Amino acid sequence: MRIVFVRHGDPDYRNDCLTPLGRAQAKAAAERLKEEGISEIWSSTCGRALETADYAAKALGLPVKELDFMREITWGSRDGSEIFAWGHPWAIANELAKTGVSLTDPLWREHPFYRNNLVTDAVDKVEKGVDRWLASFGYLREGAYYRNTRENEEELTVALFSHGGSSAAAMGRILDLEFPYLCALMHIPFTGITVIRMDRRPGSLALPVLELSGDGKHILGVEAE
């Protein structure tokens, strides 16, 4: 199984939709995705992700299936007390790196910047959701990896349209990498494409493979229509 993660196009966050530039980017991404052999399209339920996915759906002749757990993550103080950078996960990751704190610490949720931060709840929701979603395709989480319980080696490629934060949480879970590390590692452009490949051998227990990360070549030179 291959999972083609696609970030939404340039957004109008206030109205949760795409800007004219975002629509041009989504159209270019849809053309690029014709190369991937996609058989299913999934999307966050946020408008900007659904609108981006719709371009691919029309180009590929496929319906869009919705995943509510892939909505963009939230952050901020749980009780209104002050926390670093208002809890912004990318600012926190940069600050931790600047001060020499490991971004791969599995106990990152206990750090003062995260302990009272709503982002930990949001990441937990994505991680649980992505495990359930992968289980529906026959990939069951065992420890740090996934057991392939499928009956054959038939390749399946699905596209998942989402956001910078929720995709970082999902990809971190799949690849067994901590969320703060993904925030610092992967700065994906709008409609950037990342591909993760699950092991196709029935019965295998393996770490998924990162085939492609943050590819945005399709939007080079793209302008608002």
Summary of the structure (lengths in Angstrom):
residues: 225
radius of gyration: 17.5
end to end distance: 35.0
largest distance: 52.5
contacts: 769
relative contact order: 0.22
helix: 42%
strand: 22%
